[in-house]
Amino acid sequence: MSAVSPDGVVAAAALAGLPLDEDHAAAIAALLGAWVPAANALSTRMQAESVRDVAPATVFGQVEP
């Protein structure tokens, strides 16, 4: 069972002031239901000691005004 539900998507959208109908909420919940477990797995993997020194290929620095 996915931790992402259409009701949760609607609630999050409401917090952001974004109206969302049931069809779109169901589609977004299905998409996030697939993405979130994969993102969590990647996050867990990237915390391993063996990849601790891996850095992104592109680094965005802060530009001083």
C-alpha positions, 0 to 999 in steps of 0.5 A: 500500500502506498503512503501517498493517497489522493486525499493526502494530495488534495490536502497538500494542494490545498495548503499550497492554494492549488485547487485539484479535482479528484481525477488529477489527485488520483493521477498525482497520488499514483505518480508520487506513490511510485516515486517516493519509495524510489526516492527513499531508497536512493536517499538510504543508499546515498547515506552508505559509507561507500558513497559518502564522498560522491558529489553531484556533477553540477554544484550550484553556488550562491552568488553574492549580490 
